[in-house]
Amino acid sequence: MVANWNNVSDDSRNDIVFEGRNQEYGAYEIRRKYNWTVTIVLGCMIGVLVAGMGIKFLLGLKGTEVEKEQILDMTAIDLTPPPADKNEPPPPPPPPPPPVLETVKFVPPVIKDDAVETDPPPPQDKLVETNVSTVTQEGDGDAVVVPSDGKGDGVIEEKVVEPFLIVEEMPEFPGGPAAMMKFVQNNIQYPQMARDAGLQGKCFVSFVVSPTGDIIDVKVLKGVPGCSECDKEAVRVVKSMPKWKPGKQTGRTVPVRANMPISYSLK
């Protein structure tokens, strides 16, 4: 009996403790099934641990395969730009360079005993007519000097070019004169007051086609007699015209003044 008592895993210890007692008491069943319960719990814990490690291992393998697929994906990508659309208008030309002011280089004289005159300074009368600078350069005739205000040198500004009346390449409405007449007919609105009064006539409008093709400086040269609303409508239509092809003189775009008659006729 002593040997059985010293063996902590022997079920006979329960019989010794509960000998002569009510063995139907709950504690007897709990102690008798204790070893079996512990074995089941340990088995479940080990099973859960093994299952978790297996799932982790499988997920690791799957992630490695995905990573390998991403690394080995060497699909070529075509980076060739799409062909230009022929219907798309070309980009606007760059702005012309600023005007260049004609200057003459002037450097303070240096006294040398063995000096040889290789580049004589300009005469005094030329210096009066020419702007002095650190370099010598030819101007293009489109720059003027604004007098200095005492705070620094004068500012170079572009000379205002008066509009031409006739140039080598006259400005043109997009599509030509026929397209211009169609534009005016589709956009002109006969004033209702003139209709009711039976007013008819021609309005002669003058405007300038700028070097960029914009319509500027629109004014009435001769209006429709007794109908100022007709003149205002003619000016509005001319201002709403799209950009023209600018006129050119000696290869450079220049402003050109043009005239246009707009007729008001009741049919």
Secondary structure, DSSP 4 states (H G I P E B T S, - for coil): -HHHHH-TT-THHHHHHTTTS-TTSHHHHHHHTHHHHHHHHHHHHHHHHHHHHHHHHHHHHHHHHHHHHHHH-------PPPPPPTTSPPPPPPPPPPP---EEE-------TT---SSPPPPHHHHHHSEEESS-B---S-EEEPPP-SSSSPPEEEPPPPPBSS-SB--B-TT-HHHHHHHHHHH----HHHHHHT--EEEEEEEEE-TTS-EEEEEEEE--TT-HHHHHHHHHHHHTSPPPBPEEETTEEE-EEEEEEEEE---
